[in-house]
Amino acid sequence: MENGPAVFAGSVFALFGAGLLVWTAARLRHREPVADGMSPAASAMVASFAGTTALLLAVWCFTRV
C-alpha cells in the first residue's frame, strides 16, 4: 500500500520537471523570454534549477518504492 503514493509523487515530479525543462529549452531556442519582467539569464537559470530539482525528487521518490 505504501508504494502507490511514492509512484504517484515520482510520476508527478518527473512529468513536471521534464515538461519545465523542455518548455524552457523551447523558449530559449526561439529567443523568447522565459518569464516576463525578469532578465532572460536569471529566469532561464531559475526554471532550469526548478526542473532539475523536480527530476531529482522524482528519482528519490522512485528509490523509495
HTML snippet that shows the backbone in 3Dmol.js (N, CA, C, O; Angstrom):
<script src="https://3Dmol.org/build/3Dmol-min.js"></script>
<div id="view" style="width:600px;height:400px;position:relative"></div>
<script>
const pdb = `
ATOM      1  N   MET A   1       0.800  -1.206   0.000  1.00  0.00           N
ATOM      2  CA  MET A   1       0.000   0.000   0.000  1.00  0.00           C
ATOM      3  C   MET A   1       0.843   1.270   0.000  1.00  0.00           C
ATOM      4  O   MET A   1       0.385   2.317  -0.459  1.00  0.00           O
ATOM      5  N   GLU A   2       2.046   1.190   0.500  1.00  0.00           N
ATOM      6  CA  GLU A   2       2.865   2.395   0.590  1.00  0.00           C
ATOM      7  C   GLU A   2       3.554   2.727  -0.725  1.00  0.00           C
ATOM      8  O   GLU A   2       4.063   3.837  -0.880  1.00  0.00           O
ATOM      9  N   ASN A   3       3.586   1.803  -1.673  1.00  0.00           N
ATOM     10  CA  ASN A   3       4.253   2.063  -2.945  1.00  0.00           C
ATOM     11  C   ASN A   3       3.443   3.004  -3.830  1.00  0.00           C
ATOM     12  O   ASN A   3       4.019   3.762  -4.610  1.00  0.00           O
ATOM     13  N   GLY A   4       2.128   2.968  -3.723  1.00  0.00           N
ATOM     14  CA  GLY A   4       1.263   3.783  -4.575  1.00  0.00           C
ATOM     15  C   GLY A   4       1.546   5.271  -4.495  1.00  0.00           C
ATOM     16  O   GLY A   4       1.754   5.904  -5.530  1.00  0.00           O
ATOM     17  N   PRO A   5       1.562   5.856  -3.297  1.00  0.00           N
ATOM     18  CA  PRO A   5       1.849   7.288  -3.203  1.00  0.00           C
ATOM     19  C   PRO A   5       3.242   7.669  -3.695  1.00  0.00           C
ATOM     20  O   PRO A   5       3.414   8.739  -4.279  1.00  0.00           O
ATOM     21  N   ALA A   6       4.235   6.817  -3.470  1.00  0.00           N
ATOM     22  CA  ALA A   6       5.593   7.122  -3.931  1.00  0.00           C
ATOM     23  C   ALA A   6       5.661   7.110  -5.454  1.00  0.00           C
ATOM     24  O   ALA A   6       6.315   7.960  -6.059  1.00  0.00           O
ATOM     25  N   VAL A   7       4.991   6.152  -6.067  1.00  0.00           N
ATOM     26  CA  VAL A   7       4.981   6.080  -7.529  1.00  0.00           C
ATOM     27  C   VAL A   7       4.230   7.277  -8.105  1.00  0.00           C
ATOM     28  O   VAL A   7       4.666   7.871  -9.092  1.00  0.00           O
ATOM     29  N   PHE A   8       3.103   7.631  -7.489  1.00  0.00           N
ATOM     30  CA  PHE A   8       2.332   8.774  -7.972  1.00  0.00           C
ATOM     31  C   PHE A   8       3.134  10.062  -7.847  1.00  0.00           C
ATOM     32  O   PHE A   8       3.206  10.843  -8.796  1.00  0.00           O
ATOM     33  N   ALA A   9       3.735  10.288  -6.685  1.00  0.00           N
ATOM     34  CA  ALA A   9       4.523  11.511  -6.481  1.00  0.00           C
ATOM     35  C   ALA A   9       5.723  11.548  -7.423  1.00  0.00           C
ATOM     36  O   ALA A   9       6.038  12.598  -7.983  1.00  0.00           O
ATOM     37  N   GLY A  10       6.390  10.421  -7.600  1.00  0.00           N
ATOM     38  CA  GLY A  10       7.522  10.368  -8.516  1.00  0.00           C
ATOM     39  C   GLY A  10       7.112  10.668  -9.942  1.00  0.00           C
ATOM     40  O   GLY A  10       7.827  11.361 -10.666  1.00  0.00           O
ATOM     41  N   SER A  11       5.961  10.150 -10.350  1.00  0.00           N
ATOM     42  CA  SER A  11       5.472  10.407 -11.707  1.00  0.00           C
ATOM     43  C   SER A  11       5.141  11.883 -11.902  1.00  0.00           C
ATOM     44  O   SER A  11       5.452  12.465 -12.942  1.00  0.00           O
ATOM     45  N   VAL A  12       4.518  12.475 -10.908  1.00  0.00           N
ATOM     46  CA  VAL A  12       4.167  13.895 -10.999  1.00  0.00           C
ATOM     47  C   VAL A  12       5.433  14.750 -11.073  1.00  0.00           C
ATOM     48  O   VAL A  12       5.526  15.652 -11.906  1.00  0.00           O
ATOM     49  N   PHE A  13       6.395  14.470 -10.214  1.00  0.00           N
ATOM     50  CA  PHE A  13       7.654  15.228 -10.246  1.00  0.00           C
ATOM     51  C   PHE A  13       8.371  15.040 -11.581  1.00  0.00           C
ATOM     52  O   PHE A  13       8.907  15.999 -12.137  1.00  0.00           O
ATOM     53  N   ALA A  14       8.383  13.804 -12.099  1.00  0.00           N
ATOM     54  CA  ALA A  14       9.079  13.539 -13.361  1.00  0.00           C
ATOM     55  C   ALA A  14       8.411  14.276 -14.522  1.00  0.00           C
ATOM     56  O   ALA A  14       9.094  14.881 -15.348  1.00  0.00           O
ATOM     57  N   LEU A  15       7.090  14.227 -14.587  1.00  0.00           N
ATOM     58  CA  LEU A  15       6.387  14.911 -15.670  1.00  0.00           C
ATOM     59  C   LEU A  15       6.562  16.426 -15.583  1.00  0.00           C
ATOM     60  O   LEU A  15       6.789  17.089 -16.596  1.00  0.00           O
ATOM     61  N   PHE A  16       6.457  16.970 -14.373  1.00  0.00           N
ATOM     62  CA  PHE A  16       6.618  18.410 -14.206  1.00  0.00           C
ATOM     63  C   PHE A  16       8.036  18.844 -14.548  1.00  0.00           C
ATOM     64  O   PHE A  16       8.228  19.814 -15.283  1.00  0.00           O
ATOM     65  N   GLY A  17       9.031  18.135 -14.022  1.00  0.00           N
ATOM     66  CA  GLY A  17      10.424  18.509 -14.278  1.00  0.00           C
ATOM     67  C   GLY A  17      10.787  18.415 -15.744  1.00  0.00           C
ATOM     68  O   GLY A  17      11.419  19.320 -16.288  1.00  0.00           O
ATOM     69  N   ALA A  18      10.393  17.324 -16.391  1.00  0.00           N
ATOM     70  CA  ALA A  18      10.697  17.166 -17.812  1.00  0.00           C
ATOM     71  C   ALA A  18       9.964  18.216 -18.641  1.00  0.00           C
ATOM     72  O   ALA A  18      10.543  18.796 -19.559  1.00  0.00           O
ATOM     73  N   GLY A  19       8.704  18.461 -18.323  1.00  0.00           N
ATOM     74  CA  GLY A  19       7.941  19.472 -19.054  1.00  0.00           C
ATOM     75  C   GLY A  19       8.526  20.865 -18.897  1.00  0.00           C
ATOM     76  O   GLY A  19       8.588  21.632 -19.858  1.00  0.00           O
ATOM     77  N   LEU A  20       8.950  21.186 -17.697  1.00  0.00           N
ATOM     78  CA  LEU A  20       9.530  22.508 -17.455  1.00  0.00           C
ATOM     79  C   LEU A  20      10.854  22.678 -18.193  1.00  0.00           C
ATOM     80  O   LEU A  20      11.125  23.747 -18.741  1.00  0.00           O
ATOM     81  N   LEU A  21      11.673  21.644 -18.211  1.00  0.00           N
ATOM     82  CA  LEU A  21      12.946  21.741 -18.924  1.00  0.00           C
ATOM     83  C   LEU A  21      12.746  21.828 -20.431  1.00  0.00           C
ATOM     84  O   LEU A  21      13.448  22.579 -21.108  1.00  0.00           O
ATOM     85  N   VAL A  22      11.794  21.066 -20.961  1.00  0.00           N
ATOM     86  CA  VAL A  22      11.512  21.126 -22.406  1.00  0.00           C
ATOM     87  C   VAL A  22      10.961  22.497 -22.775  1.00  0.00           C
ATOM     88  O   VAL A  22      11.361  23.079 -23.783  1.00  0.00           O
ATOM     89  N   TRP A  23      10.044  23.015 -21.960  1.00  0.00           N
ATOM     90  CA  TRP A  23       9.457  24.320 -22.225  1.00  0.00           C
ATOM     91  C   TRP A  23      10.527  25.419 -22.160  1.00  0.00           C
ATOM     92  O   TRP A  23      10.552  26.315 -23.004  1.00  0.00           O
ATOM     93  N   THR A  24      11.397  25.347 -21.169  1.00  0.00           N
ATOM     94  CA  THR A  24      12.468  26.338 -21.038  1.00  0.00           C
ATOM     95  C   THR A  24      13.405  26.290 -22.240  1.00  0.00           C
ATOM     96  O   THR A  24      13.795  27.330 -22.770  1.00  0.00           O
ATOM     97  N   ALA A  25      13.764  25.088 -22.665  1.00  0.00           N
ATOM     98  CA  ALA A  25      14.650  24.952 -23.821  1.00  0.00           C
ATOM     99  C   ALA A  25      13.987  25.493 -25.091  1.00  0.00           C
ATOM    100  O   ALA A  25      14.646  26.127 -25.914  1.00  0.00           O
ATOM    101  N   ALA A  26      12.696  25.244 -25.248  1.00  0.00           N
ATOM    102  CA  ALA A  26      11.985  25.753 -26.432  1.00  0.00           C
ATOM    103  C   ALA A  26      11.929  27.277 -26.422  1.00  0.00           C
ATOM    104  O   ALA A  26      12.118  27.914 -27.459  1.00  0.00           O
ATOM    105  N   ARG A  27      11.674  27.855 -25.269  1.00  0.00           N
ATOM    106  CA  ARG A  27      11.644  29.322 -25.179  1.00  0.00           C
ATOM    107  C   ARG A  27      13.011  29.923 -25.473  1.00  0.00           C
ATOM    108  O   ARG A  27      13.108  30.941 -26.158  1.00  0.00           O
ATOM    109  N   LEU A  28      14.060  29.302 -24.964  1.00  0.00           N
ATOM    110  CA  LEU A  28      15.407  29.824 -25.204  1.00  0.00           C
ATOM    111  C   LEU A  28      15.810  29.647 -26.658  1.00  0.00           C
ATOM    112  O   LEU A  28      16.485  30.511 -27.218  1.00  0.00           O
ATOM    113  N   ARG A  29      15.410  28.546 -27.279  1.00  0.00           N
ATOM    114  CA  ARG A  29      15.765  28.302 -28.673  1.00  0.00           C
ATOM    115  C   ARG A  29      15.131  29.337 -29.591  1.00  0.00           C
ATOM    116  O   ARG A  29      15.726  29.719 -30.598  1.00  0.00           O
ATOM    117  N   HIS A  30      13.916  29.799 -29.249  1.00  0.00           N
ATOM    118  CA  HIS A  30      13.220  30.807 -30.059  1.00  0.00           C
ATOM    119  C   HIS A  30      13.552  32.232 -29.627  1.00  0.00           C
ATOM    120  O   HIS A  30      12.968  33.194 -30.128  1.00  0.00           O
ATOM    121  N   ARG A  31      14.489  32.357 -28.700  1.00  0.00           N
ATOM    122  CA  ARG A  31      14.914  33.666 -28.190  1.00  0.00           C
ATOM    123  C   ARG A  31      13.755  34.466 -27.593  1.00  0.00           C
ATOM    124  O   ARG A  31      13.679  35.683 -27.762  1.00  0.00           O
ATOM    125  N   GLU A  32      12.865  33.777 -26.901  1.00  0.00           N
ATOM    126  CA  GLU A  32      11.737  34.413 -26.223  1.00  0.00           C
ATOM    127  C   GLU A  32      11.994  34.386 -24.722  1.00  0.00           C
ATOM    128  O   GLU A  32      12.726  33.525 -24.233  1.00  0.00           O
ATOM    129  N   PRO A  33      11.399  35.320 -23.991  1.00  0.00           N
ATOM    130  CA  PRO A  33      11.636  35.338 -22.544  1.00  0.00           C
ATOM    131  C   PRO A  33      10.999  34.133 -21.853  1.00  0.00           C
ATOM    132  O   PRO A  33       9.916  33.686 -22.230  1.00  0.00           O
ATOM    133  N   VAL A  34      11.675  33.628 -20.854  1.00  0.00           N
ATOM    134  CA  VAL A  34      11.149  32.508 -20.078  1.00  0.00           C
ATOM    135  C   VAL A  34      10.110  33.016 -19.093  1.00  0.00           C
ATOM    136  O   VAL A  34       9.091  32.360 -18.875  1.00  0.00           O
ATOM    137  N   ALA A  35      10.353  34.168 -18.498  1.00  0.00           N
ATOM    138  CA  ALA A  35       9.408  34.785 -17.568  1.00  0.00           C
ATOM    139  C   ALA A  35       9.385  36.286 -17.836  1.00  0.00           C
ATOM    140  O   ALA A  35      10.433  36.905 -18.019  1.00  0.00           O
ATOM    141  N   ASP A  36       8.215  36.854 -17.858  1.00  0.00           N
ATOM    142  CA  ASP A  36       8.089  38.297 -18.087  1.00  0.00           C
ATOM    143  C   ASP A  36       8.571  39.068 -16.869  1.00  0.00           C
ATOM    144  O   ASP A  36       8.312  38.682 -15.729  1.00  0.00           O
ATOM    145  N   GLY A  37       9.268  40.153 -17.125  1.00  0.00           N
ATOM    146  CA  GLY A  37       9.690  41.032 -16.054  1.00  0.00           C
ATOM    147  C   GLY A  37      11.009  40.642 -15.399  1.00  0.00           C
ATOM    148  O   GLY A  37      11.446  41.303 -14.457  1.00  0.00           O
ATOM    149  N   MET A  38      11.644  39.587 -15.880  1.00  0.00           N
ATOM    150  CA  MET A  38      12.935  39.178 -15.328  1.00  0.00           C
ATOM    151  C   MET A  38      13.973  39.189 -16.444  1.00  0.00           C
ATOM    152  O   MET A  38      13.633  39.186 -17.627  1.00  0.00           O
ATOM    153  N   SER A  39      15.221  39.203 -16.055  1.00  0.00           N
ATOM    154  CA  SER A  39      16.261  39.107 -17.075  1.00  0.00           C
ATOM    155  C   SER A  39      16.234  37.701 -17.672  1.00  0.00           C
ATOM    156  O   SER A  39      15.945  36.742 -16.957  1.00  0.00           O
ATOM    157  N   PRO A  40      16.525  37.558 -18.950  1.00  0.00           N
ATOM    158  CA  PRO A  40      16.477  36.237 -19.590  1.00  0.00           C
ATOM    159  C   PRO A  40      17.403  35.211 -18.938  1.00  0.00           C
ATOM    160  O   PRO A  40      17.039  34.043 -18.804  1.00  0.00           O
ATOM    161  N   ALA A  41      18.574  35.636 -18.539  1.00  0.00           N
ATOM    162  CA  ALA A  41      19.517  34.694 -17.931  1.00  0.00           C
ATOM    163  C   ALA A  41      19.023  34.211 -16.570  1.00  0.00           C
ATOM    164  O   ALA A  41      19.108  33.023 -16.258  1.00  0.00           O
ATOM    165  N   ALA A  42      18.508  35.133 -15.766  1.00  0.00           N
ATOM    166  CA  ALA A  42      18.043  34.763 -14.433  1.00  0.00           C
ATOM    167  C   ALA A  42      16.811  33.864 -14.502  1.00  0.00           C
ATOM    168  O   ALA A  42      16.714  32.888 -13.758  1.00  0.00           O
ATOM    169  N   SER A  43      15.879  34.183 -15.384  1.00  0.00           N
ATOM    170  CA  SER A  43      14.665  33.361 -15.474  1.00  0.00           C
ATOM    171  C   SER A  43      14.979  31.980 -16.035  1.00  0.00           C
ATOM    172  O   SER A  43      14.374  30.995 -15.610  1.00  0.00           O
ATOM    173  N   ALA A  44      15.904  31.886 -16.970  1.00  0.00           N
ATOM    174  CA  ALA A  44      16.297  30.582 -17.501  1.00  0.00           C
ATOM    175  C   ALA A  44      17.002  29.757 -16.430  1.00  0.00           C
ATOM    176  O   ALA A  44      16.802  28.545 -16.345  1.00  0.00           O
ATOM    177  N   MET A  45      17.815  30.399 -15.624  1.00  0.00           N
ATOM    178  CA  MET A  45      18.521  29.699 -14.564  1.00  0.00           C
ATOM    179  C   MET A  45      17.554  29.179 -13.506  1.00  0.00           C
ATOM    180  O   MET A  45      17.674  28.036 -13.065  1.00  0.00           O
ATOM    181  N   VAL A  46      16.612  29.995 -13.103  1.00  0.00           N
ATOM    182  CA  VAL A  46      15.640  29.574 -12.088  1.00  0.00           C
ATOM    183  C   VAL A  46      14.765  28.438 -12.614  1.00  0.00           C
ATOM    184  O   VAL A  46      14.516  27.468 -11.898  1.00  0.00           O
ATOM    185  N   ALA A  47      14.303  28.546 -13.845  1.00  0.00           N
ATOM    186  CA  ALA A  47      13.461  27.498 -14.423  1.00  0.00           C
ATOM    187  C   ALA A  47      14.245  26.199 -14.595  1.00  0.00           C
ATOM    188  O   ALA A  47      13.710  25.118 -14.348  1.00  0.00           O
ATOM    189  N   SER A  48      15.488  26.294 -15.010  1.00  0.00           N
ATOM    190  CA  SER A  48      16.309  25.092 -15.156  1.00  0.00           C
ATOM    191  C   SER A  48      16.582  24.441 -13.812  1.00  0.00           C
ATOM    192  O   SER A  48      16.557  23.216 -13.695  1.00  0.00           O
ATOM    193  N   PHE A  49      16.841  25.245 -12.812  1.00  0.00           N
ATOM    194  CA  PHE A  49      17.074  24.723 -11.467  1.00  0.00           C
ATOM    195  C   PHE A  49      15.828  24.032 -10.937  1.00  0.00           C
ATOM    196  O   PHE A  49      15.921  22.958 -10.343  1.00  0.00           O
ATOM    197  N   ALA A  50      14.662  24.636 -11.145  1.00  0.00           N
ATOM    198  CA  ALA A  50      13.414  24.038 -10.669  1.00  0.00           C
ATOM    199  C   ALA A  50      13.116  22.724 -11.391  1.00  0.00           C
ATOM    200  O   ALA A  50      12.677  21.761 -10.763  1.00  0.00           O
ATOM    201  N   GLY A  51      13.348  22.677 -12.690  1.00  0.00           N
ATOM    202  CA  GLY A  51      13.126  21.452 -13.441  1.00  0.00           C
ATOM    203  C   GLY A  51      14.060  20.334 -13.023  1.00  0.00           C
ATOM    204  O   GLY A  51      13.644  19.184 -12.879  1.00  0.00           O
ATOM    205  N   THR A  52      15.320  20.677 -12.829  1.00  0.00           N
ATOM    206  CA  THR A  52      16.294  19.679 -12.392  1.00  0.00           C
ATOM    207  C   THR A  52      15.988  19.182 -10.990  1.00  0.00           C
ATOM    208  O   THR A  52      16.121  17.991 -10.709  1.00  0.00           O
ATOM    209  N   THR A  53      15.580  20.081 -10.115  1.00  0.00           N
ATOM    210  CA  THR A  53      15.208  19.690  -8.761  1.00  0.00           C
ATOM    211  C   THR A  53      14.007  18.750  -8.774  1.00  0.00           C
ATOM    212  O   THR A  53      13.977  17.776  -8.021  1.00  0.00           O
ATOM    213  N   ALA A  54      13.023  19.030  -9.614  1.00  0.00           N
ATOM    214  CA  ALA A  54      11.859  18.158  -9.709  1.00  0.00           C
ATOM    215  C   ALA A  54      12.256  16.767 -10.206  1.00  0.00           C
ATOM    216  O   ALA A  54      11.740  15.764  -9.714  1.00  0.00           O
ATOM    217  N   LEU A  55      13.170  16.701 -11.179  1.00  0.00           N
ATOM    218  CA  LEU A  55      13.625  15.395 -11.661  1.00  0.00           C
ATOM    219  C   LEU A  55      14.396  14.640 -10.579  1.00  0.00           C
ATOM    220  O   LEU A  55      14.259  13.422 -10.461  1.00  0.00           O
ATOM    221  N   LEU A  56      15.192  15.336  -9.803  1.00  0.00           N
ATOM    222  CA  LEU A  56      15.906  14.684  -8.704  1.00  0.00           C
ATOM    223  C   LEU A  56      14.938  14.182  -7.630  1.00  0.00           C
ATOM    224  O   LEU A  56      15.146  13.113  -7.056  1.00  0.00           O
ATOM    225  N   LEU A  57      13.894  14.942  -7.363  1.00  0.00           N
ATOM    226  CA  LEU A  57      12.875  14.482  -6.422  1.00  0.00           C
ATOM    227  C   LEU A  57      12.140  13.257  -6.959  1.00  0.00           C
ATOM    228  O   LEU A  57      11.773  12.369  -6.189  1.00  0.00           O
ATOM    229  N   ALA A  58      11.924  13.203  -8.257  1.00  0.00           N
ATOM    230  CA  ALA A  58      11.287  12.031  -8.859  1.00  0.00           C
ATOM    231  C   ALA A  58      12.163  10.797  -8.670  1.00  0.00           C
ATOM    232  O   ALA A  58      11.669   9.727  -8.311  1.00  0.00           O
ATOM    233  N   VAL A  59      13.449  10.947  -8.909  1.00  0.00           N
ATOM    234  CA  VAL A  59      14.367   9.816  -8.712  1.00  0.00           C
ATOM    235  C   VAL A  59      14.355   9.375  -7.263  1.00  0.00           C
ATOM    236  O   VAL A  59      14.343   8.178  -6.980  1.00  0.00           O
ATOM    237  N   TRP A  60      14.357  10.328  -6.341  1.00  0.00           N
ATOM    238  CA  TRP A  60      14.313   9.990  -4.929  1.00  0.00           C
ATOM    239  C   TRP A  60      13.032   9.242  -4.566  1.00  0.00           C
ATOM    240  O   TRP A  60      13.074   8.270  -3.813  1.00  0.00           O
ATOM    241  N   CYS A  61      11.900   9.689  -5.096  1.00  0.00           N
ATOM    242  CA  CYS A  61      10.625   9.007  -4.836  1.00  0.00           C
ATOM    243  C   CYS A  61      10.629   7.588  -5.393  1.00  0.00           C
ATOM    244  O   CYS A  61      10.126   6.664  -4.755  1.00  0.00           O
ATOM    245  N   PHE A  62      11.193   7.422  -6.574  1.00  0.00           N
ATOM    246  CA  PHE A  62      11.212   6.085  -7.178  1.00  0.00           C
ATOM    247  C   PHE A  62      12.152   5.139  -6.444  1.00  0.00           C
ATOM    248  O   PHE A  62      11.966   3.923  -6.497  1.00  0.00           O
ATOM    249  N   THR A  63      13.158   5.675  -5.760  1.00  0.00           N
ATOM    250  CA  THR A  63      14.036   4.793  -4.972  1.00  0.00           C
ATOM    251  C   THR A  63      13.372   4.353  -3.686  1.00  0.00           C
ATOM    252  O   THR A  63      13.849   3.419  -3.042  1.00  0.00           O
ATOM    253  N   ARG A  64      12.291   4.994  -3.293  1.00  0.00           N
ATOM    254  CA  ARG A  64      11.567   4.641  -2.069  1.00  0.00           C
ATOM    255  C   ARG A  64      10.525   3.542  -2.295  1.00  0.00           C
ATOM    256  O   ARG A  64       9.878   3.095  -1.348  1.00  0.00           O
ATOM    257  N   VAL A  65      10.366   3.113  -3.537  1.00  0.00           N
ATOM    258  CA  VAL A  65       9.343   2.101  -3.848  1.00  0.00           C
ATOM    259  C   VAL A  65       9.810   0.748  -3.413  1.00  0.00           C
ATOM    260  O   VAL A  65       9.094  -0.238  -3.586  1.00  0.00           O
TER     261      VAL A  65
END
`;
const viewer = $3Dmol.createViewer("view");
viewer.addModel(pdb, "pdb");
viewer.setStyle({}, {cartoon: {color: "spectrum"}});
viewer.zoomTo();
viewer.render();
</script>
